[in-house]
Amino acid sequence: MSHTPLVLVDGSSYLYRAFHALPPLTTSKGLPTGAVKGVLNMLKSLRKQYPDSPFAVVFDAKGGTFRDEMFAEYKANRPSMPDDLRVQVEPLHASVRAQGFPLLCVEGVEADDVIGTLARQCAGEGRDVVISTGDKDMAQLVCPHVTLVNTMTGSVYDIDGVKAKFGVGPELIIDYLALMGDKVDNIPGVPGVGEKTALGLLVGVGGGLDVIYANLDKVPALPIRGAKTLAAKLEEHREMAYLSYALATIKLDVPLNIEIESLHPGAMDMPALLELYAELEFKSWRDELLRKTPAAANPVPAVADADLFALQPSATAAAEDAPVGQAASGAVAEAAVATTQGDYQCILEQAQFDTWLEKLKNAELIAFDTETTGLDAQQAQLVGLSFAVKAGEAAYIPVAHSYMGVSNQLDRDAVLKALKPILEDPNKAKVGQHAKYDINILANASTPIQVQGVAFDTMLESYVLDSTATRHDMDSLALKYLDHSTIRFEDIAGKGAKQLTFDQIDLAQAAPYAAEDADVTLRLHQHLWAKLDAEPSLSQVLREIEMPLVPVLARIERQGALVDANLLGLQSNELGEKLVALERQAFAIAGEEFNLASPKQLGVILYEKLGLPIISKTAKGQPSTAEAVLAELAEQDFELPKVLMQYRSLSKLKSTYTDRLPEQINPRTGRIHTSYHQAVAATGRLSSSDPNLQNIPIRSAEGRRIRQAFVAPKGYKLLAADYSQIELRIMAHLAQDPGLLDAFRHDLDVHRATAAEVFGVTLDEVTTDQRRSAKAINFGLIYGMSAFGLAKQIGVDRKQSQAYIDRYFARYPGVLAYMERTREQAAQQGYVETLFGRRLYLPDINAKNQGLRKGAERTAINAPMQGTAADIIKRAMIAVDAWLSESGLDAKVILQVHDELVLEVREDLVEQVREQIKPLMGSAAELAVPLLVEVGVGDNWDEAH
């Protein structure tokens, strides 16, 4: 009778290895979880390989074992379990049990002994055993029926594998360990005998300890280093060798009374796993579980045509006549998708639409969403709209599905015209998820709707509540806050090149998906707003900063920026020529041609041929050619790395901007329309994409030339208004340091003033280099730069840079006090705040891991400054937008980058706008020092800046 192999997992071995080998991972509350995730991943992988096998996960039990009685110092050298690992043991055990895996912990013995006993039992019965471990001691158990597997490395050891790995077979592994000892377990071995000597003895004499001690006279003749004195040493430590043998021997007769067939994994404990994965914040695994249990967890599953039509018996015939995979529109007209929470309706008849119009008119709050043909809000076409006015009750109104069989959708423009008064009513409260996208879609629709009254946005509610707790997309939020796994777009549209656009999707699938979006949005708002409403400072950030900014950003995105495609084309050609020249230069230095983009070829050239110093290695042990490494080598004045850094910089400019920007010009508007993101950067800063305008370099001439391509149309100018040294001013306000406050209040050059203080000279005596160093100190301290980092930046040794920092803090003691105060507050409350009450939670602020904790402390010091600066520019944008709207002036904000606003202004209005924008931006916050706004004007962005 054949059996599937028994799989025995050395859980204790993998727990330690996962903890030390994998990057640290913590939850938003600071609970370490990396080792748990590593071991569970290994178990999942192993179970896939042996799906039908009995399976046991074995851990060491608490307390001592019989080996401690044999040798009091057994494992005495092993440090106590790190606190960050200790707190993961119970969650791991609970997760293993909830997964359905048998878990074994036997007091008085180690996991190895339990595994050895079970393995010997099975092998004696002729049954195969797979032991999953990273522990070399287990090699003694290998036999014709027992194999070792190291899941982390992929290594497999049978008898031949053990011989190849250790030089001796499994039968001599205990002797091998006894001779050389084991520092980790404090098995003493024979002093002075290491791996090579132990192997030489075992092979040279031809046997284990007994054979060696019976033939000590043969030892001096062995080709082993120190062989002449080795026999005496062995004799002297004979007792220790045999004690080591006993300690290294895995016990094979632990009384277990376990039937092997009883070790088959049982069913998963879904409720327990869901709770554990929520606590451990294993979001993707939790989502996977929820999607496996739609009846319990998903009130709104995706449904097939037959399910939808079954709700309406009269529709069956019509459904049968519809093409495969397409809905018969007449059948869907009155169908409603039943859910445990209410009804989702697909609106295809005027009477239904009229009923929903009344619901929308009478609702206190409307959740709304649009379905479109794409993700670009400036080019995507509206396909349908969905609404919800109470939890579990939602409707989808298709207006532009294009597949055969949908002929009686309501007229798109008639629907939009009917909805226009409701959606444009500023007093009719609305909630969306990433509502800016929907606002732009409706503003660009065939019957344009200028949506007003968007009072809430669930993406922003989540972001303000805790910017770091989760991603803020609907799927993630529904999973985290509602225990609900949403219907995914890929579920209904497919993936890859064959993915359908929404207008091509069968209504039987499209309607539940779209209606769910509105329903989940409403339910998320109800959940999140309850949390925010209990935190006045957070709700104020949402109401006074984030929500008013949504329509402002929507207008900026729709306005777009004019770019000169011809100028970009010329620059792209010039960059191409420079890249060719740099490539030739690199070939000349290397003495041969090679692929500059190939890390492997580059590594050979740099380290083997040119012999450059190896600064760091990759995870696979190869010398690194990463950009940071090349930059460091370039700083050390090595010629090829300098050329490579120039090449990479120009190549990035060409591919990201000069080649790409002309392709991103909207054919309808002739402009580039970036997308601004409010819920990405943890500190509150805006980011942008498609294109990303935040990262255009301005220190290089090539970078500034890209800005020259952003131009004003004829009869207009570009006006750039930029906050000067805003984060340093915020630092002065937060620290209340008299020296810094005095410098800003008297409009001094703060870097020159700092240089005068640090270098002990007068303002007039400050040199350019001293000012540059002072600037590095001013900004470096904000970002938590160490003395080592500052030394590298300003070109001095670490001792000198530390002296500069010490002198800085002596001159500006308020700054040091602020930093110490902030670290303490962050550690106590787990977060820091901006001046306006925005929070940044710091899950690692009390981490035992020093690297994680120090990183969190640096963030704690910087975040209030960077976050306050972000709040100030947002408040300024809202104020400037309101003034422009009220004044009716022919001027529009077209870009926001960092601390700068760029406006397109009619030429004759430039001075008027310049005079007004300074006080508007300057009054965006009341600080202890003035907010200085610098304004420039030009025909292009570079000129204006």
Residue pairs with C-beta under 8 A, 6 or more apart in sequence:
3 127
3 128
4 50
4 52
4 53
4 54
5 50
5 53
5 127
5 128
5 129
5 130
6 53
6 54
6 55
6 56
6 118
6 119
6 122
6 127
6 128
6 129
6 130
6 260
6 263
7 46
7 50
7 53
7 54
7 55
7 56
7 129
7 130
7 132
8 56
8 58
8 115
8 118
8 119
8 129
8 130
8 131
8 132
9 42
9 43
9 46
9 55
9 56
9 57
9 58
9 132
9 133
10 58
10 111
10 112
10 115
10 131
10 132
10 133
10 134
10 135
10 138
11 39
11 57
11 58
11 59
11 92
11 96
11 103
11 111
12 58
12 59
12 60
12 110
12 111
13 111
13 133
13 134
13 135
14 38
14 39
14 42
14 132
14 133
14 134
14 151
14 152
15 35
15 39
15 59
15 85
15 88
15 89
15 92
16 35
16 85
17 38
17 134
17 152
18 34
18 35
18 37
18 38
18 39
18 42
18 152
19 34
19 35
19 38
19 82
19 84
19 85
19 88
21 38
21 152
22 34
22 35
22 37
22 38
23 34
24 32
24 34
24 84
24 847
24 849
24 851
24 852
25 32
25 33
25 34
25 37
26 32
26 33
26 34
26 843
26 844
26 847
26 852
27 33
27 279
27 280
27 281
27 843
28 281
28 466
28 468
28 469
28 470
28 841
28 843
29 843
30 830
30 843
30 844
30 845
30 846
30 847
31 87
31 279
31 280
32 84
32 85
32 87
32 88
32 847
32 848
33 88
33 91
33 280
33 281
33 282
34 88
35 85
35 88
35 92
36 88
36 91
36 92
36 95
36 280
37 280
37 282
39 92
39 96
40 92
40 95
40 96
40 99
40 285
42 132
42 151
42 152
43 57
43 96
43 99
43 101
45 151
46 132
46 149
46 151
47 55
47 265
50 130
53 130
53 264
54 260
54 261
54 262
54 263
54 264
55 101
55 102
55 263
55 264
55 265
56 101
56 102
56 103
56 104
56 118
56 263
57 96
57 101
57 102
57 103
57 104
58 103
58 104
58 105
58 111
58 114
58 115
59 93
59 103
59 104
59 105
59 111
60 105
60 110
60 111
61 105
61 106
61 107
61 108
61 109
62 107
63 107
63 108
64 108
65 108
65 109
65 110
65 113
66 108
66 109
66 251
67 74
67 75
67 110
67 247
68 74
68 75
70 243
70 246
70 247
71 243
71 247
73 186
74 185
74 186
74 187
74 247
75 184
75 185
75 186
76 186
77 183
77 184
77 186
78 184
78 185
78 186
81 89
82 848
83 848
84 847
84 848
84 849
91 276
91 279
91 280
93 103
94 272
94 276
95 273
95 276
95 280
96 103
97 103
97 269
97 272
98 268
98 269
98 272
98 273
98 276
99 265
99 268
99 273
100 265
100 266
100 267
100 268
100 269
101 265
102 262
102 263
102 265
104 111
104 114
104 258
106 113
106 114
106 254
106 256
109 251
109 254
112 135
112 137
112 138
112 250
112 251
113 250
113 251
113 252
113 254
114 254
114 256
115 131
115 133
115 138
115 141
115 250
116 141
116 250
116 251
116 252
116 254
117 251
117 252
117 253
117 254
117 256
118 129
118 256
118 258
118 260
119 129
119 131
119 141
119 146
120 141
120 252
121 260
122 128
122 129
122 145
122 146
122 260
123 129
123 143
123 144
123 145
123 146
126 145
127 145
127 260
128 145
128 146
128 147
129 145
129 146
129 147
130 147
130 149
131 138
131 141
131 146
131 147
131 148
131 149
132 148
132 149
132 150
132 151
133 148
133 149
133 150
134 150
134 152
134 153
136 166
136 173
137 173
137 177
137 182
137 248
137 250
138 148
138 250
139 148
139 157
139 162
139 165
139 166
139 170
139 173
140 170
140 173
140 174
140 177
140 248
140 249
140 250
141 148
141 170
141 250
142 148
142 157
142 158
142 159
142 161
142 162
142 170
143 159
143 170
144 159
147 156
147 157
147 158
148 155
148 156
148 157
148 161
148 162
149 155
149 156
149 157
150 156
150 157
155 161
157 165
159 169
159 170
162 168
162 169
162 170
162 173
163 169
166 173
166 176
166 199
167 199
167 202
167 203
168 175
168 176
168 199
168 202
168 203
171 208
172 202
172 207
172 208
174 208
174 245
174 248
174 249
175 198
175 202
175 208
175 209
175 212
175 245
176 198
176 199
176 202
177 187
177 189
177 244
177 245
177 248
178 187
178 189
178 209
178 241
178 242
178 244
178 245
178 248
179 189
179 190
179 193
179 197
179 198
179 201
179 202
179 209
179 241
179 244
180 189
180 190
180 193
180 194
180 195
180 197
180 198
181 187
181 188
181 189
181 190
181 193
181 244
182 189
182 248
185 247
187 244
187 247
187 248
188 240
188 243
188 244
189 240
189 241
189 244
190 233
190 234
190 237
190 240
190 241
190 244
191 233
191 237
192 226
192 233
193 201
193 230
193 233
196 224
196 225
197 224
197 225
197 226
197 230
200 222
200 223
200 224
201 212
201 219
201 222
201 224
201 230
202 208
202 212
204 218
204 219
204 222
204 223
204 224
205 211
205 212
205 215
205 218
205 219
205 222
209 241
209 242
209 245
212 219
212 234
213 234
213 238
213 241
216 231
216 234
216 235
217 231
219 227
219 230
219 231
219 234
220 227
220 228
220 230
220 231
221 227
222 230
224 230
234 241
268 289
270 289
270 293
270 296
273 289
274 286
274 289
274 290
274 297
274 483
277 283
277 285
277 286
277 289
278 286
278 483
283 470
283 476
283 479
283 480
286 479
287 475
287 479
287 485
289 297
290 297
290 298
290 479
290 483
290 484
290 485
291 298
291 485
294 301
294 485
295 301
297 483
297 484
297 485
298 484
298 485
299 339
299 340
299 341
299 392
299 484
300 337
300 339
300 341
300 344
300 487
300 512
300 515
300 516
300 519
301 487
301 512
302 487
302 491
302 492
302 509
302 512
302 513
303 337
303 508
303 509
303 512
304 508
304 509
305 319
305 322
305 327
305 506
305 508
306 319
307 508
308 327
308 331
308 332
308 335
308 337
308 508
308 511
309 315
309 316
309 319
309 328
309 331
309 335
309 508
311 335
311 336
311 337
311 338
312 331
312 334
312 335
315 328
315 330
315 331
315 332
315 335
316 331
318 328
318 330
318 331
319 327
319 328
319 331
321 328
322 328
322 331
322 405
323 404
323 405
325 506
326 403
326 404
326 405
326 406
326 506
327 405
327 406
327 506
327 507
327 508
328 405
329 348
329 405
329 406
329 407
329 408
329 409
329 507
330 408
332 346
332 348
332 507
332 508
332 511
333 346
333 348
333 349
333 352
333 408
334 349
334 352
335 345
335 346
336 343
336 344
336 345
336 346
337 343
337 344
337 345
337 346
337 511
337 512
337 515
339 392
340 392
341 391
341 392
341 519
342 390
342 391
342 392
342 393
342 394
342 519
343 392
343 393
343 394
344 393
344 394
344 395
344 396
344 511
344 512
344 515
344 516
344 519
345 352
345 356
345 394
345 395
345 396
345 511
345 515
346 395
346 396
346 398
346 507
346 511
346 515
347 353
347 356
347 395
347 396
347 397
347 398
347 410
348 398
348 408
348 409
348 410
349 410
350 410
352 395
353 397
353 410
353 415
353 418
356 387
356 395
356 397
357 418
357 419
357 422
359 387
359 389
360 366
360 387
360 389
360 419
360 422
361 422
363 389
363 428
364 429
365 389
365 429
365 430
365 431
365 455
365 456
365 522
365 525
366 387
366 388
366 389
366 422
366 428
366 429
366 430
366 431
367 387
367 388
367 389
367 394
367 430
367 431
367 432
367 518
367 519
367 521
367 522
367 525
368 385
368 386
368 387
368 423
368 430
368 431
368 432
368 438
368 518
368 521
369 385
369 386
369 387
369 432
369 433
369 438
369 514
369 517
369 518
369 521
370 382
370 383
370 384
370 385
370 386
370 437
370 438
370 441
370 442
371 382
371 383
371 384
371 385
371 386
371 396
371 502
371 510
371 514
371 517
372 380
372 381
372 382
372 383
372 441
372 502
373 380
373 381
373 383
373 501
373 502
373 503
374 380
374 381
374 501
376 673
376 690
377 436
377 437
377 440
377 441
377 444
377 557
377 675
378 440
378 444
378 557
378 558
378 560
378 666
378 668
378 669
378 673
379 666
379 668
380 441
381 400
381 503
382 399
382 400
382 412
382 441
382 442
382 445
382 446
383 398
383 399
383 400
383 401
383 501
383 502
383 503
384 396
384 397
384 398
384 399
384 400
384 401
384 502
384 510
384 514
385 396
385 397
385 399
385 415
385 419
386 394
386 395
386 396
386 397
386 514
386 515
386 517
386 518
387 394
387 395
387 397
387 518
388 394
388 395
388 515
388 518
388 519
388 521
388 522
389 522
390 522
391 519
391 522
391 523
391 526
392 519
392 523
393 519
394 515
394 516
394 518
394 519
394 522
395 515
395 518
396 510
396 511
396 514
396 515
396 518
397 410
397 415
398 406
398 409
398 410
398 507
398 510
398 511
399 409
399 410
399 411
399 412
399 415
399 416
400 409
400 412
400 503
401 409
401 503
401 504
401 505
401 507
401 510
402 503
402 504
403 503
403 504
403 505
403 506
406 507
412 446
412 447
413 446
413 447
416 442
416 445
416 446
416 447
416 449
417 447
419 449
420 447
420 449
422 428
423 430
423 442
423 449
423 451
423 452
423 453
424 449
424 450
424 451
424 452
425 452
425 453
426 452
426 453
427 453
428 453
429 453
429 455
429 456
430 451
430 453
430 454
430 455
430 456
431 454
431 455
431 456
431 457
431 458
431 521
431 522
431 525
432 438
432 439
432 454
432 456
432 457
432 458
432 521
433 457
433 458
433 459
433 474
433 477
433 517
433 520
433 521
433 524
434 457
434 459
434 473
435 451
435 454
435 457
435 459
435 550
436 457
436 550
436 551
436 553
436 554
436 557
436 676
436 678
438 451
439 451
439 454
439 550
439 551
439 554
440 554
440 557
440 558
442 448
442 449
442 450
442 451
443 449
443 450
443 451
443 554
443 558
444 558
451 551
452 551
454 547
454 550
454 551
455 547
456 525
456 529
456 542
456 547
457 546
457 547
457 550
458 474
458 477
458 521
458 524
458 525
458 528
459 472
459 473
459 474
459 477
459 678
459 679
460 472
460 542
460 546
460 547
460 550
460 678
460 679
461 524
461 525
461 528
461 529
461 532
461 542
462 469
462 470
462 472
462 477
462 481
462 524
462 528
462 679
463 472
463 546
463 678
463 679
464 532
464 538
464 541
464 542
464 546
464 838
465 528
465 531
465 532
465 535
465 538
466 839
466 841
467 679
467 681
467 682
467 683
467 684
467 839
467 840
467 841
468 682
468 840
468 841
468 843
469 480
469 841
470 476
470 477
470 480
472 679
474 486
474 517
474 520
474 521
474 524
475 485
475 486
475 488
477 524
477 528
478 484
478 485
478 486
478 520
478 524
479 485
479 486
481 524
481 527
481 528
482 520
482 523
482 524
482 527
484 520
484 523
486 516
486 520
487 512
487 513
487 516
489 513
490 499
491 509
491 513
492 505
492 506
492 509
492 510
492 513
493 499
493 500
493 501
493 502
493 505
494 500
502 510
505 513
532 538
532 539
532 542
533 539
537 833
537 837
537 839
538 837
538 838
538 839
540 836
540 837
541 836
541 837
541 838
541 871
544 836
545 836
545 838
545 871
545 874
545 875
545 878
546 678
546 874
548 878
549 678
549 874
549 877
549 878
550 678
552 877
552 878
552 881
552 893
553 676
553 678
553 686
553 877
555 881
555 892
555 893
556 676
556 892
556 893
556 894
556 895
556 896
557 673
557 674
557 675
557 676
558 673
559 671
559 892
559 893
559 894
559 904
560 666
560 669
560 671
560 672
560 673
560 894
561 671
561 672
561 673
561 674
561 710
561 894
561 895
561 902
561 904
562 670
562 671
562 672
562 710
562 711
562 712
562 713
562 904
563 661
563 662
563 665
563 671
563 672
563 709
563 710
563 711
564 708
564 709
564 711
564 940
565 661
565 662
565 665
565 709
567 708
567 709
567 711
568 657
568 658
568 661
568 662
568 706
568 709
569 658
569 662
571 658
571 702
571 705
571 706
571 709
572 654
572 658
572 659
575 650
575 653
575 654
575 658
575 702
576 654
578 650
579 647
579 650
579 651
579 654
582 643
582 646
582 647
582 650
583 596
583 647
585 643
586 594
586 596
586 640
586 643
586 644
586 647
587 593
587 594
589 639
589 640
589 643
590 605
590 609
590 610
590 640
591 609
592 605
594 601
594 602
594 604
594 605
595 601
595 602
596 602
596 644
596 647
599 622
599 625
600 622
602 625
602 644
603 622
603 623
603 625
605 640
606 612
606 623
606 625
606 633
606 640
606 641
607 614
607 623
610 638
610 640
612 633
612 638
612 640
612 641
613 633
613 636
614 623
615 624
615 629
615 632
615 633
616 623
616 624
616 626
616 629
617 623
617 624
618 624
627 645
627 648
630 641
630 644
630 645
630 648
631 641
631 645
633 641
634 641
634 642
634 644
634 645
635 792
649 697
649 700
649 702
650 702
653 697
653 702
653 703
653 706
656 691
656 692
657 691
657 696
657 706
658 706
660 691
661 672
661 691
661 706
661 709
664 672
664 690
664 691
665 671
665 672
666 672
666 673
672 691
674 688
674 689
674 690
674 691
674 692
674 693
674 895
675 688
675 689
675 690
676 686
676 687
676 688
676 896
677 686
677 687
677 688
677 689
678 686
680 687
681 687
681 870
682 840
682 863
683 840
683 862
683 863
683 866
683 867
683 870
684 834
684 838
684 866
684 867
684 870
684 871
684 874
685 866
685 867
685 869
685 870
685 898
686 694
686 870
686 873
686 874
686 896
687 694
688 694
688 897
693 895
693 897
694 897
694 898
696 703
696 706
696 707
696 897
697 703
698 704
698 707
698 945
704 942
705 942
707 940
707 941
707 942
707 945
708 940
708 941
708 942
708 943
709 940
710 718
710 895
710 902
710 940
710 941
710 942
711 718
711 939
711 940
711 941
712 718
712 904
712 938
712 939
712 940
713 904
715 906
715 907
716 904
716 905
716 906
716 907
717 904
717 905
717 907
717 910
717 937
717 938
717 939
717 944
718 894
718 902
718 903
718 904
718 905
718 937
718 938
718 939
718 940
718 941
718 943
718 944
719 891
719 902
719 903
719 904
719 905
719 910
719 913
719 914
719 917
719 935
719 936
719 937
719 944
720 900
720 901
720 902
720 903
720 935
720 936
720 937
720 938
720 941
720 944
720 945
721 900
721 901
721 902
721 903
721 917
721 918
721 921
721 933
721 934
721 935
722 899
722 900
722 901
722 933
722 934
722 935
722 936
722 945
723 869
723 872
723 873
723 899
723 900
723 921
723 931
723 932
723 933
723 934
724 932
724 933
724 934
725 750
725 932
726 869
726 872
726 899
726 931
727 779
727 782
727 865
727 866
727 869
728 740
728 744
728 750
728 778
728 779
728 782
729 744
729 927
729 929
729 930
729 931
729 932
730 835
730 864
730 865
730 868
730 869
730 927
731 740
731 782
731 815
731 818
731 865
732 740
732 741
732 743
732 744
732 927
732 928
732 929
733 835
733 927
733 928
733 929
734 818
734 835
734 864
734 865
735 812
735 814
735 815
735 817
735 818
736 814
736 818
736 928
737 812
737 813
737 814
737 815
737 818
738 814
739 753
739 757
739 811
739 812
739 814
740 750
740 812
740 814
740 815
740 929
741 928
741 929
742 748
743 750
743 753
743 754
744 750
744 929
744 930
745 929
745 930
747 930
747 932
748 763
749 771
750 778
751 771
751 774
751 775
751 778
752 763
752 766
752 771
752 774
753 763
754 774
754 775
754 777
754 778
754 808
754 811
754 812
755 761
755 766
755 770
755 771
755 773
755 774
756 762
756 763
756 765
756 766
757 807
757 808
757 811
757 812
758 770
758 773
758 774
758 777
758 804
758 807
758 808
758 811
759 766
759 770
759 774
760 807
761 770
766 774
772 794
773 794
773 804
776 785
776 790
776 793
776 794
777 790
777 804
777 805
777 808
780 789
780 790
780 793
781 805
781 808
781 815
781 819
782 861
782 862
782 865
783 858
783 862
784 857
784 858
784 859
784 861
784 862
785 793
787 798
787 801
787 802
787 805
788 798
788 801
790 801
790 804
790 805
791 797
791 798
791 800
791 801
794 801
796 804
808 815
809 815
809 816
818 861
819 861
822 832
822 860
822 861
822 864
823 857
823 860
823 861
825 832
825 860
826 832
826 842
826 845
826 856
826 857
826 860
827 845
827 846
830 841
830 842
830 843
830 845
830 846
831 839
831 840
831 841
831 842
832 839
832 840
832 842
832 860
832 863
832 864
833 839
833 840
833 864
833 867
834 863
834 864
834 867
834 868
834 870
834 871
835 864
835 868
835 871
835 925
836 868
836 871
836 875
836 925
838 867
838 870
838 871
840 859
840 863
840 867
842 856
842 859
842 860
843 856
844 852
844 853
844 855
844 856
845 853
845 856
845 857
845 860
846 853
847 853
847 856
868 925
869 899
871 925
872 924
872 925
872 931
873 896
873 898
873 899
873 901
873 924
875 924
875 925
876 901
876 920
876 921
876 924
877 893
877 896
877 901
879 920
879 921
879 923
879 924
880 893
880 901
880 903
880 917
880 920
880 921
881 893
883 916
883 920
884 891
884 892
884 893
889 905
889 906
889 909
889 912
889 913
890 905
890 906
890 909
891 903
891 904
891 905
891 906
891 909
891 913
892 903
892 904
893 901
893 902
893 903
894 902
894 903
894 904
895 901
895 902
895 941
896 902
900 945
901 917
901 921
902 941
902 944
903 913
903 917
905 913
910 937
914 935
914 937
917 933
917 935
918 933
918 935
921 931
921 933
922 930
922 931
922 932
922 933
923 931
924 931
925 931
936 943
936 944
936 945
937 943
937 944
938 944
938 945
